[in-house]
Amino acid sequence: MTTQYYTASSIDGFIATEDDSLDWLFPLAELEQTSYPAFIAEVGAIAMGSSTYEWLLEHAVKPGAADEGDWPYSQPVWIFSSRELEAPAGADIRFVQGDVRPVHAQMQEVAGSRNIWVMGGGDLAGQFYDAGLLDEIIVQIGSVSLGSGKPVFPRRVLSPALQLVSVRHVNEGMAELRYRIDKARQAGTA
C-alpha cells in the first residue's frame, strides 16, 4: 500500500486557477492517454479537500441539474472540511477535519493492500507530507502557464527527500513526473 499524491499542474506550478477552474487541463490530453486508468485501478481510498469536492459536485455530479451525473468514485472518500457539506446519494463519503494521521489510519484499514490517493488540493497533500505519510508524488505537467492560482505543493522541500524515479511523455501537451519520497531523508531535514 502506497499513499500517493496524483495531480496535474501547469508548468508554473499551479493545479487550478485562483477561482478553482480546471478548464486549462482538459484540452491537454485524453484521460486514456494518461496513467490515470491504471492508477485508479489500484486505489482503495481517497482523501480530498473541500474545494476539490465542491468542484467535482459542480462539474461532474451536478446535483439537481437536468444532466445530473453519478458520483465518479466507487472507493470510499474522506473529505477534509471545516464546513458542513452534503454528500450525493449512494456515495461512500466521510467528512473529517483536523490532523491527517488518524484519518490516514482509517483509510489504511479500509484500503487494505490497495493505495491511498491524496487527490487534492496541494495543501492537503502537504499535510500528509508534513506528517510523514506521503510516499509518492505523481504530477502531470501540462504545457500551459497560468501565472497564478492554487500551488501544486505549497511546501518548501529543499532536501533530496524527493527522488525522481520516472518521466513519461504523455503527448505534446503533457509529461508525467513520478517522485518517491525518501522517508529517511525527509525525517533528517525536519
Residue pairs with C-beta under 8 A, 6 or more apart in sequence:
1 44
1 108
1 111
1 112
1 113
1 114
1 115
1 116
2 115
2 116
2 135
2 136
3 104
3 115
3 116
3 118
3 128
3 133
3 134
3 135
3 136
4 39
4 115
4 116
4 117
4 118
4 134
4 135
4 136
4 137
4 138
5 117
5 118
5 120
5 125
5 128
5 129
5 134
5 136
5 137
5 138
5 139
5 153
6 36
6 39
6 117
6 118
6 119
6 138
6 139
7 15
7 119
7 120
7 122
7 125
7 138
7 139
7 140
7 152
8 15
8 25
8 28
8 139
8 140
8 141
8 142
8 174
9 15
9 139
9 140
9 141
9 142
9 152
10 24
10 141
10 142
10 144
10 145
10 146
10 149
11 141
11 142
11 143
11 144
11 145
12 145
12 146
12 147
13 151
13 152
13 153
14 146
14 148
14 149
14 150
14 151
14 152
15 120
15 121
15 122
15 149
15 150
15 151
15 152
16 22
16 51
16 55
16 121
16 149
16 150
17 23
17 24
17 146
17 148
17 149
17 150
18 148
18 149
18 150
20 51
20 54
20 55
20 150
22 55
22 59
24 142
24 144
24 146
25 142
27 173
28 142
28 143
28 144
28 171
28 173
28 174
29 140
29 170
29 171
29 173
29 174
31 37
33 170
33 171
33 174
34 140
34 170
34 174
34 176
35 138
35 140
35 168
35 176
39 117
39 138
40 117
42 114
42 115
43 75
43 111
43 114
43 115
43 116
43 117
44 75
44 110
44 111
44 112
44 113
44 114
44 115
44 116
45 75
45 76
45 77
45 78
45 107
45 108
45 110
45 111
45 114
45 116
45 117
46 73
46 75
46 76
46 77
46 78
46 116
46 117
46 119
47 77
47 78
47 80
47 100
47 103
47 104
47 107
47 116
47 117
47 118
47 119
47 124
47 128
48 56
48 77
48 78
48 79
48 80
48 118
48 119
48 120
48 121
48 124
49 79
49 80
49 81
49 120
49 121
49 123
49 124
50 79
50 80
50 81
50 82
50 83
50 85
51 120
51 121
51 150
52 119
52 120
52 121
53 77
53 79
53 81
53 85
54 85
56 72
57 63
57 88
60 69
60 72
61 68
61 69
61 70
61 71
61 72
61 88
62 68
62 69
63 86
63 88
70 88
70 90
71 88
71 90
71 91
71 93
73 91
74 92
75 92
75 117
76 92
76 93
76 94
76 107
76 110
77 91
77 92
77 93
77 94
78 93
78 94
78 95
78 96
78 103
78 106
78 107
79 85
79 93
79 94
79 95
79 96
80 96
80 97
80 100
80 103
80 124
81 95
81 96
81 97
82 97
84 95
85 95
87 93
87 95
94 106
96 103
99 131
100 124
100 127
100 128
100 131
100 133
101 131
101 133
104 116
104 128
104 131
104 133
107 116
108 116
118 124
118 125
118 128
118 134
121 150
122 150
122 151
122 152
122 153
122 154
123 154
125 134
125 137
125 153
126 153
126 154
126 155
128 134
129 153
129 155
129 157
129 181
129 186
130 155
132 183
132 186
132 187
134 181
135 180
135 181
136 178
136 179
136 180
136 181
137 153
137 162
137 178
137 179
137 181
138 176
138 177
138 178
138 179
139 152
139 176
139 177
139 179
140 170
140 174
140 175
140 176
140 177
141 174
141 175
141 176
141 177
142 173
142 174
143 172
143 173
143 174
158 189
159 185
159 186
159 188
159 189
160 182
160 185
161 181
161 182
161 185
161 186
161 189
162 179
162 180
162 181
162 182
163 179
163 180
163 181
163 182
164 177
164 178
164 179
165 178
165 179
165 180
166 176
166 177
166 178
167 175
167 176
167 177
167 178
168 175
168 176
168 178
169 175
170 176
